[in-house]
Amino acid sequence: MSEEPGTPGTPGSPGPSGRPGTSRPATAATDGAGAAPGPQPEPIRFFGTTWLTHDGGYGLRRAGLAAGSLLAAAAGCFVLRFAYEGLTITAVGSFVNLLVVVMFAICSAIAFRRTWEGFTKRHDPASQASMRGLLTIGFVGALLAYFFRSLTEAPGEGLHREEYEEARERYAKRTQRRTGNPSRKKRKR
């Protein structure tokens, strides 16, 4: 018997963060890892859960991500320069050359803005999927957003920390209300 696609815990279904494929147990008691009960931190790409306590080489990972994204952006600009020179050699005209430069500049600006906003709030998966082509063309902007964000924190750390603290507060409120065994309560006559 197969589960329905929308059932939590199945691949592709929205997990605790609302994103597909990120479903994990809500408490550590269910996964047997021996960690504290309650919500568990969601891992961030390249950092795992080291963003929570800034351990496990967190500083080196941030420095590596900053350097890597800056190098990748520079390499991308170098490749785009060769593409522009190719258009110049084929003599397609100044209008087409200008159009290509403006297109890459606009797409990079949009990709930078979307990526930067994605570090502080979750985007709708449908709108993110519809902009995938534009974000791919503006890859230099996305790489620069990763570079600038990794200078201050792990990209997305603030959003993940806020969501994790809210989940811990909700968990604490739930467990405070459920103290004691309800079957042992004395009944009034």
FENFENZI-V528481 format. One record per residue. N is the residue number from 0. SS is DSSP state (helix for helix, strand for strand, loop for the rest). PSI is psi in radians with two decimals (NA if undefined). Layout:
# FENFENZI-V528481
n:N ss:SS psi:PSI
n:N ss:SS psi:PSI
This chain:
# FENFENZI-V528481
n:0 ss:loop psi:2.21
n:1 ss:loop psi:2.65
n:2 ss:loop psi:2.74
n:3 ss:loop psi:2.63
n:4 ss:loop psi:-0.45
n:5 ss:loop psi:0.00
n:6 ss:loop psi:2.25
n:7 ss:loop psi:2.46
n:8 ss:loop psi:-0.20
n:9 ss:loop psi:2.61
n:10 ss:loop psi:2.35
n:11 ss:loop psi:-0.18
n:12 ss:loop psi:2.66
n:13 ss:strand psi:2.33
n:14 ss:loop psi:-2.83
n:15 ss:loop psi:-0.44
n:16 ss:loop psi:-0.06
n:17 ss:loop psi:-0.05
n:18 ss:loop psi:2.51
n:19 ss:strand psi:2.49
n:20 ss:loop psi:0.15
n:21 ss:loop psi:0.38
n:22 ss:loop psi:2.28
n:23 ss:loop psi:2.88
n:24 ss:loop psi:2.51
n:25 ss:loop psi:-0.43
n:26 ss:loop psi:2.67
n:27 ss:helix psi:-0.36
n:28 ss:helix psi:-0.46
n:29 ss:helix psi:-0.38
n:30 ss:helix psi:-0.10
n:31 ss:loop psi:0.32
n:32 ss:loop psi:-0.24
n:33 ss:loop psi:0.11
n:34 ss:loop psi:3.00
n:35 ss:loop psi:2.51
n:36 ss:loop psi:2.71
n:37 ss:loop psi:-3.05
n:38 ss:loop psi:2.51
n:39 ss:loop psi:2.57
n:40 ss:loop psi:2.50
n:41 ss:loop psi:2.30
n:42 ss:loop psi:2.60
n:43 ss:strand psi:2.48
n:44 ss:loop psi:2.34
n:45 ss:loop psi:-0.23
n:46 ss:loop psi:-0.34
n:47 ss:strand psi:-2.28
n:48 ss:loop psi:0.28
n:49 ss:loop psi:-0.27
n:50 ss:loop psi:-0.40
n:51 ss:loop psi:-0.82
n:52 ss:loop psi:0.08
n:53 ss:loop psi:0.79
n:54 ss:loop psi:-3.11
n:55 ss:loop psi:0.64
n:56 ss:loop psi:0.46
n:57 ss:helix psi:-0.81
n:58 ss:helix psi:-0.73
n:59 ss:helix psi:-0.66
n:60 ss:helix psi:-0.73
n:61 ss:helix psi:-0.76
n:62 ss:helix psi:-0.72
n:63 ss:helix psi:-0.71
n:64 ss:helix psi:-0.71
n:65 ss:helix psi:-0.84
n:66 ss:helix psi:-0.75
n:67 ss:helix psi:-0.75
n:68 ss:helix psi:-0.62
n:69 ss:helix psi:-0.72
n:70 ss:helix psi:-0.71
n:71 ss:helix psi:-0.68
n:72 ss:helix psi:-0.72
n:73 ss:helix psi:-0.73
n:74 ss:helix psi:-0.66
n:75 ss:helix psi:-0.72
n:76 ss:helix psi:-0.65
n:77 ss:helix psi:-0.75
n:78 ss:helix psi:-0.71
n:79 ss:helix psi:-0.56
n:80 ss:helix psi:-0.73
n:81 ss:helix psi:-0.66
n:82 ss:helix psi:-0.72
n:83 ss:helix psi:-0.73
n:84 ss:helix psi:-0.60
n:85 ss:helix psi:-0.71
n:86 ss:helix psi:-0.64
n:87 ss:helix psi:-0.72
n:88 ss:helix psi:-0.68
n:89 ss:loop psi:-0.10
n:90 ss:loop psi:0.92
n:91 ss:loop psi:-0.26
n:92 ss:loop psi:2.71
n:93 ss:helix psi:-0.51
n:94 ss:helix psi:-0.79
n:95 ss:helix psi:-0.72
n:96 ss:helix psi:-0.80
n:97 ss:helix psi:-0.71
n:98 ss:helix psi:-0.74
n:99 ss:helix psi:-0.76
n:100 ss:helix psi:-0.79
n:101 ss:helix psi:-0.70
n:102 ss:helix psi:-0.83
n:103 ss:helix psi:-0.62
n:104 ss:helix psi:-0.79
n:105 ss:helix psi:-0.78
n:106 ss:helix psi:-0.65
n:107 ss:helix psi:-0.68
n:108 ss:helix psi:-0.74
n:109 ss:helix psi:-0.73
n:110 ss:helix psi:-0.69
n:111 ss:helix psi:-0.84
n:112 ss:helix psi:-0.80
n:113 ss:helix psi:-0.73
n:114 ss:helix psi:-0.76
n:115 ss:helix psi:-0.75
n:116 ss:helix psi:-0.56
n:117 ss:helix psi:-0.29
n:118 ss:loop psi:-0.30
n:119 ss:loop psi:-0.28
n:120 ss:loop psi:2.69
n:121 ss:loop psi:2.34
n:122 ss:loop psi:2.69
n:123 ss:loop psi:2.22
n:124 ss:helix psi:-0.57
n:125 ss:helix psi:-0.77
n:126 ss:helix psi:-0.59
n:127 ss:helix psi:-0.69
n:128 ss:helix psi:-0.61
n:129 ss:helix psi:-0.38
n:130 ss:loop psi:0.14
n:131 ss:helix psi:-0.75
n:132 ss:helix psi:-0.78
n:133 ss:helix psi:-0.70
n:134 ss:helix psi:-0.53
n:135 ss:helix psi:-0.72
n:136 ss:helix psi:-0.66
n:137 ss:loop psi:0.63
n:138 ss:helix psi:-0.51
n:139 ss:helix psi:-0.70
n:140 ss:helix psi:-0.71
n:141 ss:helix psi:-0.71
n:142 ss:helix psi:-0.66
n:143 ss:helix psi:-0.60
n:144 ss:helix psi:-0.73
n:145 ss:helix psi:-0.71
n:146 ss:helix psi:-0.90
n:147 ss:helix psi:-0.65
n:148 ss:helix psi:-0.64
n:149 ss:helix psi:-0.16
n:150 ss:loop psi:-0.44
n:151 ss:loop psi:-0.59
n:152 ss:loop psi:3.00
n:153 ss:loop psi:2.33
n:154 ss:loop psi:2.05
n:155 ss:loop psi:0.00
n:156 ss:helix psi:-0.76
n:157 ss:helix psi:-0.77
n:158 ss:helix psi:-0.82
n:159 ss:helix psi:-0.68
n:160 ss:helix psi:-0.74
n:161 ss:helix psi:-0.82
n:162 ss:helix psi:-0.67
n:163 ss:helix psi:-0.76
n:164 ss:helix psi:-0.68
n:165 ss:helix psi:-0.73
n:166 ss:helix psi:-0.68
n:167 ss:helix psi:-0.70
n:168 ss:helix psi:-0.77
n:169 ss:helix psi:-0.71
n:170 ss:helix psi:-0.74
n:171 ss:helix psi:-0.72
n:172 ss:helix psi:-0.72
n:173 ss:helix psi:-0.76
n:174 ss:helix psi:-0.52
n:175 ss:helix psi:-0.63
n:176 ss:helix psi:-0.46
n:177 ss:loop psi:0.50
n:178 ss:loop psi:2.51
n:179 ss:loop psi:2.88
n:180 ss:loop psi:2.01
n:181 ss:helix psi:-0.42
n:182 ss:helix psi:-0.32
n:183 ss:helix psi:-0.07
n:184 ss:loop psi:2.47
n:185 ss:loop psi:2.38
n:186 ss:loop psi:2.38
n:187 ss:loop psi:2.44
n:188 ss:loop psi:NA
